[in-house]
Amino acid sequence: MLRKLLKYEIKATSRIYLPMYALLIVFALINKFFIAVNADYLKIPMMIAMTVFVVIIVGICVMTLVVTIQRFNKNLLTDEGYLSFTLPVKVHTHVDAKMIVALLWSVLSAIVGVVSVFVMAINEDTIQKWSKFMSELIPAFNSLGAAGYVIVLEGIILVVVATLSAAVKIYAAITIGNMSSKHRLLVGLGAYLGFGVIEQIIVSIFGSSMSSRIEIYFRNLDTIASKAAGAETALLWLIVYTLIFGALYYFLTNWMLKKKLNLE
């Protein structure tokens, strides 16, 4: 059933994202043309096109957040929730589908943004600079050995876990806001800010108790291998930290949807 929910969710959200992606690529090509021509009489159109390009990128970032909130709230916490929860699907499956699709579009938005900048900036000079950069990066990366691949893998895992955790944190706040008969938006916003405060308190307590050990550990990293090991450790702790809070928000969201759901 998760597959069907994902198919429906992707179909519904693609109508929003795909036109924005297409528009971004179009303006990337327009800006590429203006940059290639580099004529004085095109300065104003080029400035306008570049401004629109930046606005679209910002718009996609904002839209990703808005759609993440809107889809969860509309499908599960409004009148549509009656239909959604009559389906033979467990509550967590609805949350899983929302999380996965939010991750999908977040990753695609980042990829499309990078590709659009690459399309706009690519020329012989940038190709040469990129080739030179890669020729220096690859040997440096290979010198790290297996640690380099571990760091890259941990970085990818951290991005995925952080994106999912951010989404489910929003879901938990929205669900708490839904418990209020009035001022749901304010209660939800307050819950989200409250989550952030709690996280900061816990991190501060942990950091103050472990600061001396952490300082000594990183101070003793004096070789490339030890620094790589330090990076691995730091990334691992970030992954664990993000996983713990993400899991708490996930279980809180599911519990409230099961026990405290208010669709009135």
Residue frames as qw, qx, qy, qz and C-alpha x, y, z in Angstrom:
[[0.000, 0.885, 0.466, 0.000, 0.00, 0.00, 0.00],
 [0.350, -0.693, 0.108, 0.621, 2.96, 2.30, 0.59],
 [0.362, 0.007, 0.593, 0.719, 3.77, 2.07, -3.11],
 [0.087, 0.684, 0.636, 0.346, 0.26, 3.24, -4.04],
 [0.255, -0.893, -0.237, 0.286, 0.43, 6.13, -1.58],
 [0.418, -0.463, 0.330, 0.709, 3.82, 7.15, -2.97],
 [0.296, 0.300, 0.664, 0.618, 2.51, 7.01, -6.54],
 [0.046, -0.841, -0.520, -0.142, -0.46, 9.21, -5.64],
 [0.366, -0.821, -0.059, 0.433, 1.66, 11.65, -3.66],
 [0.431, -0.245, 0.453, 0.741, 4.31, 11.98, -6.38],
 [0.213, 0.509, 0.655, 0.516, 1.64, 12.51, -9.03],
 [0.155, -0.900, -0.407, 0.025, -0.05, 15.23, -6.97],
 [0.387, -0.784, 0.096, 0.476, 3.15, 17.10, -6.11],
 [0.548, 0.007, 0.500, 0.670, 4.84, 16.76, -9.51],
 [0.213, 0.786, 0.478, 0.329, 2.28, 19.20, -10.91],
 [0.252, -0.960, -0.023, 0.118, 3.82, 21.83, -8.66],
 [0.561, -0.589, 0.393, 0.429, 7.52, 21.01, -8.91],
 [0.665, 0.191, 0.539, 0.480, 8.05, 20.03, -12.56],
 [0.301, 0.870, 0.264, 0.289, 6.87, 23.36, -14.07],
 [0.307, -0.929, 0.181, 0.100, 9.18, 25.21, -11.65],
 [0.688, -0.318, 0.503, 0.415, 12.11, 23.00, -12.62],
 [0.576, 0.508, 0.475, 0.430, 11.41, 23.54, -16.32],
 [0.067, 0.979, 0.119, 0.148, 11.18, 27.31, -15.80],
 [0.509, -0.759, 0.312, 0.261, 14.49, 27.31, -13.92],
 [0.681, -0.026, 0.542, 0.491, 16.28, 25.48, -16.74],
 [0.403, 0.764, 0.384, 0.327, 14.75, 27.84, -19.32],
 [0.097, -0.992, 0.063, -0.053, 16.06, 30.91, -17.50],
 [0.661, -0.493, 0.428, 0.371, 19.43, 29.20, -17.04],
 [0.626, 0.310, 0.511, 0.501, 19.63, 28.86, -20.83],
 [0.170, 0.929, 0.232, 0.231, 18.50, 32.46, -21.31],
 [0.378, -0.886, 0.227, 0.147, 21.18, 33.68, -18.93],
 [0.727, -0.174, 0.489, 0.449, 23.75, 31.49, -20.65],
 [0.503, 0.637, 0.398, 0.428, 22.88, 33.19, -23.95],
 [0.061, -0.990, -0.034, -0.127, 23.20, 36.68, -22.44],
 [0.590, -0.673, 0.355, 0.269, 26.54, 35.79, -20.82],
 [0.722, 0.103, 0.497, 0.470, 27.86, 34.34, -24.08],
 [0.360, 0.789, 0.299, 0.398, 26.84, 37.39, -26.13],
 [0.517, -0.484, -0.188, 0.681, 28.03, 39.84, -23.45],
 [0.235, 0.510, 0.320, 0.763, 26.70, 42.88, -25.30],
 [0.059, -0.047, -0.360, 0.930, 26.11, 46.25, -23.64],
 [0.451, -0.124, -0.231, -0.853, 22.61, 46.58, -25.06],
 [0.714, -0.237, -0.625, -0.210, 21.65, 43.31, -23.31],
 [0.201, 0.209, -0.670, 0.683, 22.81, 44.36, -19.84],
 [0.469, -0.129, 0.291, -0.824, 19.34, 45.27, -18.58],
 [0.860, 0.009, -0.293, -0.417, 17.62, 42.14, -19.98],
 [0.630, 0.191, -0.700, 0.278, 20.47, 40.07, -18.53],
 [0.049, -0.212, 0.598, -0.772, 20.00, 41.63, -15.09],
 [0.689, -0.073, 0.071, -0.718, 16.28, 40.95, -15.26],
 [0.850, 0.117, -0.480, -0.181, 16.81, 37.35, -16.38],
 [0.430, 0.228, -0.726, 0.485, 19.40, 36.76, -13.66],
 [0.309, -0.192, 0.450, -0.816, 17.06, 38.23, -11.04],
 [0.824, -0.010, -0.124, -0.553, 14.24, 35.97, -12.18],
 [0.719, 0.211, -0.655, 0.099, 16.63, 32.99, -12.08],
 [0.153, 0.200, -0.702, 0.666, 17.56, 33.73, -8.45],
 [0.538, -0.107, 0.234, -0.803, 13.91, 34.34, -7.53],
 [0.849, 0.055, -0.388, -0.355, 12.94, 30.95, -9.00],
 [0.546, 0.180, -0.739, 0.350, 15.66, 29.19, -6.99],
 [0.122, -0.128, 0.570, -0.802, 14.46, 30.90, -3.80],
 [0.683, -0.016, -0.051, -0.728, 10.88, 30.11, -4.79],
 [0.770, 0.080, -0.623, -0.115, 11.69, 26.41, -5.18],
 [0.294, 0.132, -0.744, 0.585, 13.27, 26.35, -1.70],
 [0.354, -0.036, 0.374, -0.857, 10.24, 28.06, -0.16],
 [0.743, 0.064, -0.311, -0.589, 7.86, 25.90, -2.19],
 [0.569, 0.107, -0.806, 0.120, 9.53, 22.72, -0.91],
 [0.034, -0.010, -0.698, 0.716, 8.81, 23.79, 2.66],
 [0.499, 0.086, 0.112, -0.855, 5.27, 24.97, 1.89],
 [0.724, 0.097, -0.537, -0.422, 4.34, 21.79, 0.01],
 [0.385, 0.073, -0.856, 0.337, 5.77, 19.64, 2.82],
 [0.166, 0.102, 0.574, -0.796, 3.47, 21.41, 5.29],
 [0.546, 0.173, -0.091, -0.815, 0.47, 21.70, 3.00],
 [0.615, 0.098, -0.717, -0.313, 0.36, 18.08, 1.85],
 [0.281, -0.066, -0.867, 0.406, 0.59, 16.65, 5.36],
 [0.207, 0.183, 0.451, -0.849, -1.96, 19.07, 6.80],
 [0.560, 0.191, -0.234, -0.772, -4.44, 18.81, 3.94],
 [0.612, 0.103, -0.737, -0.266, -4.34, 15.03, 3.49],
 [0.496, -0.130, -0.808, 0.290, -4.29, 13.97, 7.14],
 [0.175, -0.282, -0.561, 0.758, -5.58, 16.81, 9.33],
 [0.351, 0.145, -0.051, -0.924, -8.46, 18.32, 7.37],
 [0.795, 0.178, 0.210, -0.540, -11.66, 16.84, 5.93],
 [0.680, 0.451, -0.554, -0.165, -9.52, 14.71, 3.60],
 [0.073, -0.404, 0.843, -0.348, -8.23, 12.99, 6.73],
 [0.741, 0.038, 0.442, -0.504, -11.54, 11.16, 7.10],
 [0.857, 0.449, -0.157, -0.201, -10.99, 9.55, 3.70],
 [0.354, 0.623, -0.676, 0.172, -7.28, 8.93, 4.27],
 [0.216, -0.332, 0.809, -0.435, -7.80, 7.16, 7.57],
 [0.836, 0.123, 0.289, -0.450, -10.60, 4.98, 6.22],
 [0.664, 0.514, -0.529, -0.126, -8.11, 3.34, 3.86],
 [0.958, -0.279, -0.041, 0.044, -6.74, -0.05, 4.94],
 [0.561, 0.535, -0.323, 0.544, -3.38, 1.55, 5.74],
 [0.618, -0.496, -0.387, 0.472, -1.55, 1.89, 9.03],
 [0.086, -0.981, -0.096, 0.147, -1.04, 5.41, 10.32],
 [0.463, -0.618, 0.404, 0.491, 2.73, 5.24, 10.04],
 [0.571, 0.266, 0.608, 0.483, 2.42, 4.33, 6.35],
 [0.187, 0.922, 0.303, 0.153, 0.78, 7.69, 5.66],
 [0.311, -0.897, 0.216, 0.230, 3.63, 9.43, 7.49],
 [0.652, -0.223, 0.556, 0.465, 6.23, 7.30, 5.67],
 [0.510, 0.583, 0.504, 0.382, 4.80, 8.26, 2.29],
 [0.019, 0.994, 0.095, 0.051, 4.86, 11.97, 3.13],
 [0.499, -0.723, 0.363, 0.311, 8.44, 11.75, 4.43],
 [0.673, 0.012, 0.577, 0.463, 9.77, 9.84, 1.42],
 [0.400, 0.742, 0.409, 0.349, 8.16, 12.19, -1.10],
 [0.173, -0.981, 0.053, 0.072, 9.44, 15.23, 0.82],
 [0.591, -0.492, 0.491, 0.409, 12.94, 13.71, 0.67],
 [0.631, 0.354, 0.559, 0.405, 12.56, 12.96, -3.04],
 [0.260, 0.890, 0.258, 0.271, 11.62, 16.51, -3.99],
 [0.365, -0.889, 0.196, 0.193, 14.22, 18.05, -1.68],
 [0.639, -0.271, 0.547, 0.467, 16.97, 16.02, -3.36],
 [0.512, 0.532, 0.529, 0.418, 15.62, 16.70, -6.85],
 [0.026, 0.990, 0.139, 0.027, 15.33, 20.41, -6.12],
 [0.450, -0.736, 0.372, 0.344, 18.99, 20.50, -5.05],
 [0.628, 0.021, 0.619, 0.471, 20.07, 18.54, -8.13],
 [0.376, 0.757, 0.448, 0.293, 18.07, 20.71, -10.52],
 [0.152, -0.979, 0.026, 0.136, 19.47, 23.84, -8.86],
 [0.520, -0.528, 0.507, 0.440, 23.06, 22.64, -9.28],
 [0.570, 0.292, 0.637, 0.429, 22.43, 21.51, -12.87],
 [0.235, 0.909, 0.326, 0.110, 20.85, 24.86, -13.78],
 [0.252, -0.895, 0.252, 0.269, 23.86, 26.77, -12.42],
 [0.589, -0.238, 0.635, 0.439, 26.18, 24.39, -14.30],
 [0.499, 0.586, 0.563, 0.301, 24.21, 24.88, -17.54],
 [0.072, 0.989, 0.130, -0.014, 24.36, 28.66, -17.13],
 [0.305, -0.852, 0.367, 0.215, 28.07, 28.82, -16.27],
 [0.821, -0.048, 0.480, 0.304, 29.53, 26.11, -18.51],
 [0.497, 0.845, -0.177, -0.089, 32.07, 27.24, -21.10],
 [0.792, 0.377, -0.367, 0.310, 35.64, 26.40, -22.10],
 [0.070, 0.599, -0.495, 0.625, 37.12, 28.37, -19.22],
 [0.673, -0.392, 0.352, -0.520, 34.93, 26.75, -16.55],
 [0.983, 0.108, -0.134, -0.061, 35.58, 23.31, -18.06],
 [0.578, 0.486, -0.470, 0.458, 39.33, 23.88, -17.75],
 [0.214, -0.528, 0.490, -0.660, 39.00, 25.13, -14.17],
 [0.871, -0.215, 0.158, -0.413, 36.78, 22.19, -13.27],
 [0.913, 0.256, -0.292, 0.125, 39.22, 19.74, -14.83],
 [0.315, 0.532, -0.531, 0.580, 42.09, 21.30, -12.89],
 [0.508, -0.451, 0.380, -0.628, 40.09, 21.19, -9.67],
 [0.968, -0.064, 0.016, -0.243, 39.21, 17.52, -10.16],
 [0.763, 0.407, -0.411, 0.288, 42.82, 16.64, -11.05],
 [0.079, 0.484, -0.575, 0.655, 43.88, 18.06, -7.68],
 [0.666, -0.317, 0.257, -0.624, 40.92, 16.72, -5.72],
 [0.947, 0.061, -0.255, -0.186, 41.09, 13.09, -6.83],
 [0.615, 0.300, -0.594, 0.423, 44.69, 12.46, -5.65],
 [0.153, -0.376, 0.500, -0.765, 43.94, 14.22, -2.35],
 [0.806, -0.167, 0.067, -0.565, 40.83, 12.11, -1.93],
 [0.899, 0.157, -0.408, 0.008, 42.68, 8.90, -2.80],
 [0.306, 0.445, -0.629, 0.559, 45.34, 9.74, -0.23],
 [0.527, -0.351, 0.383, -0.673, 42.70, 9.32, 2.47],
 [0.084, 0.089, -0.992, -0.023, 42.18, 5.71, 1.45],
 [0.238, -0.445, -0.854, -0.127, 39.05, 3.99, 2.73],
 [0.136, -0.489, -0.480, 0.716, 38.41, 6.89, 5.14],
 [0.115, 0.181, -0.269, -0.939, 37.56, 9.14, 2.20],
 [0.367, -0.218, -0.751, -0.504, 34.79, 6.82, 1.02],
 [0.321, -0.458, -0.759, 0.335, 33.49, 6.45, 4.58],
 [0.057, -0.375, -0.211, 0.901, 33.30, 10.24, 4.95],
 [0.265, 0.031, -0.480, -0.835, 31.41, 10.58, 1.66],
 [0.399, -0.324, -0.836, -0.194, 29.01, 7.80, 2.65],
 [0.260, -0.469, -0.619, 0.574, 28.44, 9.35, 6.07],
 [0.050, 0.237, -0.050, -0.969, 27.84, 12.72, 4.45],
 [0.360, -0.138, -0.647, -0.658, 25.17, 11.25, 2.17],
 [0.409, -0.412, -0.807, 0.112, 23.53, 9.41, 5.07],
 [0.172, -0.375, -0.409, 0.814, 23.55, 12.60, 7.15],
 [0.203, 0.075, -0.278, -0.936, 21.83, 14.58, 4.38],
 [0.449, -0.256, -0.748, -0.416, 19.14, 11.92, 3.99],
 [0.415, -0.423, -0.723, 0.354, 18.57, 11.52, 7.73],
 [0.104, -0.284, -0.230, 0.925, 18.58, 15.29, 8.33],
 [0.288, -0.061, -0.426, -0.856, 16.03, 15.87, 5.55],
 [0.507, -0.358, -0.756, -0.210, 13.71, 13.16, 6.87],
 [0.373, -0.381, -0.595, 0.601, 14.14, 14.39, 10.44],
 [0.032, 0.132, 0.015, -0.991, 13.34, 17.97, 9.41],
 [0.406, -0.202, -0.572, -0.683, 10.19, 16.81, 7.64],
 [0.546, -0.417, -0.727, 0.005, 8.90, 14.72, 10.54],
 [0.254, -0.256, -0.424, 0.831, 9.72, 17.52, 12.98],
 [0.250, -0.016, -0.195, -0.948, 7.38, 19.75, 10.96],
 [0.531, -0.274, -0.698, -0.394, 4.75, 16.98, 10.95],
 [0.441, -0.347, -0.704, 0.435, 4.95, 16.64, 14.73],
 [0.047, -0.200, -0.220, 0.954, 4.51, 20.39, 15.20],
 [0.378, -0.101, -0.427, -0.815, 1.57, 20.50, 12.78],
 [0.541, -0.313, -0.771, -0.122, -0.10, 17.58, 14.55],
 [0.300, -0.331, -0.573, 0.687, 0.31, 19.27, 17.94],
 [0.132, 0.103, -0.046, -0.985, -1.20, 22.42, 16.49],
 [0.442, -0.201, -0.660, -0.574, -4.13, 20.37, 15.23],
 [0.377, -0.341, -0.804, 0.307, -4.94, 19.38, 18.81],
 [0.006, -0.302, -0.317, 0.899, -5.95, 22.97, 19.53],
 [0.287, 0.671, 0.684, -0.025, -9.52, 23.95, 18.67],
 [0.193, 0.976, 0.095, -0.023, -8.36, 27.53, 18.02],
 [0.020, -0.898, 0.429, 0.098, -5.14, 29.15, 16.85],
 [0.973, 0.017, 0.194, 0.125, -3.80, 25.93, 15.34],
 [0.622, 0.660, -0.137, 0.398, -1.15, 27.76, 13.34],
 [0.121, -0.804, 0.388, -0.435, 0.22, 29.58, 16.38],
 [0.815, -0.417, 0.367, -0.163, 0.21, 26.42, 18.50],
 [0.935, 0.266, 0.095, 0.212, 1.97, 24.50, 15.74],
 [0.402, 0.754, -0.249, 0.455, 4.57, 27.25, 15.33],
 [0.423, -0.724, 0.399, -0.371, 5.06, 27.35, 19.09],
 [0.950, -0.174, 0.260, -0.016, 5.54, 23.58, 19.15],
 [0.799, 0.490, -0.063, 0.343, 8.14, 23.77, 16.39],
 [0.107, 0.783, -0.352, 0.501, 10.06, 26.50, 18.21],
 [0.703, -0.554, 0.334, -0.296, 9.71, 24.52, 21.43],
 [0.981, 0.098, 0.060, 0.157, 11.30, 21.49, 19.77],
 [0.545, 0.648, -0.221, 0.484, 14.24, 23.67, 18.77],
 [0.279, -0.750, 0.366, -0.474, 14.65, 24.99, 22.32],
 [0.901, -0.327, 0.253, -0.130, 14.58, 21.47, 23.77],
 [0.889, 0.335, -0.048, 0.309, 17.19, 20.32, 21.27],
 [0.270, 0.746, -0.297, 0.531, 19.43, 23.27, 22.11],
 [0.564, -0.655, 0.341, -0.370, 19.14, 22.59, 25.85],
 [0.976, -0.114, 0.182, 0.040, 20.05, 18.92, 25.42],
 [0.737, 0.511, -0.109, 0.429, 22.97, 19.75, 23.11],
 [0.021, -0.805, 0.314, -0.502, 24.19, 22.42, 25.54],
 [0.757, -0.525, 0.319, -0.223, 24.07, 20.01, 28.48],
 [0.964, 0.102, 0.135, 0.204, 25.88, 17.31, 26.52],
 [0.548, 0.684, -0.135, 0.463, 28.39, 19.77, 25.09],
 [0.225, -0.812, 0.337, -0.419, 29.23, 21.32, 28.45],
 [0.837, -0.412, 0.343, -0.114, 29.77, 17.92, 30.04],
 [0.901, 0.124, 0.293, 0.296, 31.90, 16.61, 27.18],
 [0.323, 0.942, -0.091, 0.024, 33.61, 19.80, 25.96],
 [0.301, -0.759, 0.570, 0.093, 36.98, 19.08, 27.57],
 [0.710, -0.057, 0.685, 0.154, 37.13, 15.55, 26.16],
 [0.634, 0.696, 0.325, 0.090, 36.08, 16.74, 22.71],
 [0.107, 0.959, -0.258, -0.037, 38.69, 19.51, 22.76],
 [0.466, -0.557, 0.673, 0.138, 41.45, 17.09, 23.78],
 [0.761, 0.233, 0.596, 0.105, 40.38, 14.59, 21.13],
 [0.561, 0.793, 0.191, 0.143, 40.47, 17.04, 18.24],
 [0.114, -0.922, 0.363, 0.078, 43.62, 18.75, 19.52],
 [0.576, -0.399, 0.690, 0.178, 45.50, 15.45, 19.17],
 [0.768, 0.504, 0.387, 0.077, 44.56, 15.06, 15.52],
 [0.157, -0.789, 0.348, 0.482, 47.90, 15.97, 13.94],
 [0.251, -0.171, 0.805, 0.509, 48.05, 13.69, 10.89],
 [0.432, 0.094, -0.438, -0.783, 45.90, 13.40, 7.79],
 [0.451, -0.156, -0.871, -0.120, 44.75, 9.93, 8.82],
 [0.184, -0.332, -0.712, 0.591, 43.80, 11.06, 12.32],
 [0.227, 0.252, 0.045, -0.940, 41.98, 14.12, 10.97],
 [0.473, -0.016, -0.658, -0.585, 40.04, 11.87, 8.60],
 [0.384, -0.265, -0.863, 0.192, 39.17, 9.64, 11.55],
 [0.015, -0.302, -0.444, 0.843, 38.05, 12.75, 13.45],
 [0.379, 0.128, -0.288, -0.870, 35.80, 13.75, 10.56],
 [0.473, -0.139, -0.833, -0.252, 34.33, 10.24, 10.51],
 [0.263, -0.309, -0.762, 0.505, 33.61, 10.43, 14.23],
 [0.135, 0.258, 0.180, -0.939, 32.06, 13.89, 14.00],
 [0.460, 0.043, -0.506, -0.728, 29.79, 12.84, 11.13],
 [0.430, -0.193, -0.882, -0.003, 28.81, 9.67, 12.94],
 [0.113, -0.332, -0.624, 0.698, 27.78, 11.62, 16.04],
 [0.291, 0.210, -0.087, -0.930, 25.78, 14.04, 13.90],
 [0.482, -0.058, -0.734, -0.474, 23.99, 11.11, 12.27],
 [0.347, -0.279, -0.845, 0.297, 23.22, 9.55, 15.66],
 [0.030, 0.291, 0.367, -0.883, 22.01, 12.89, 17.05],
 [0.396, 0.143, -0.309, -0.853, 19.76, 13.50, 14.04],
 [0.462, -0.113, -0.844, -0.245, 18.44, 9.93, 14.10],
 [0.196, -0.276, -0.780, 0.526, 17.52, 10.12, 17.77],
 [0.205, 0.349, 0.246, -0.881, 15.53, 13.32, 17.46],
 [0.420, 0.134, -0.555, -0.705, 14.04, 12.23, 14.14],
 [0.366, -0.178, -0.913, -0.024, 12.85, 8.98, 15.71],
 [0.038, -0.348, -0.630, 0.693, 11.31, 10.88, 18.65],
 [0.329, 0.309, -0.068, -0.890, 9.42, 13.22, 16.30],
 [0.408, 0.055, -0.774, -0.481, 8.35, 10.24, 14.18],
 [0.291, -0.279, -0.896, 0.185, 6.91, 8.26, 17.09],
 [0.070, 0.364, 0.422, -0.827, 5.32, 11.39, 18.57],
 [0.369, 0.209, -0.344, -0.838, 3.60, 12.15, 15.25],
 [0.439, -0.080, -0.845, -0.296, 2.30, 8.59, 14.88],
 [0.185, -0.296, -0.809, 0.473, 1.10, 8.45, 18.48],
 [0.188, 0.351, 0.240, -0.885, -0.81, 11.73, 18.18],
 [0.425, 0.138, -0.527, -0.723, -2.38, 10.72, 14.87],
 [0.410, -0.161, -0.895, -0.069, -3.57, 7.47, 16.46],
 [0.325, -0.429, -0.727, 0.427, -4.70, 8.80, 19.85],
 [0.105, -0.569, -0.291, 0.762, -5.21, 12.55, 19.63],
 [0.173, 0.193, 0.568, 0.782, -6.39, 13.24, 16.10],
 [0.181, 0.614, 0.469, -0.608, -8.89, 16.10, 15.86],
 [0.248, 0.211, 0.642, 0.694, -10.52, 16.49, 12.45],
 [0.033, 0.796, 0.587, -0.142, -13.31, 18.79, 13.57]]
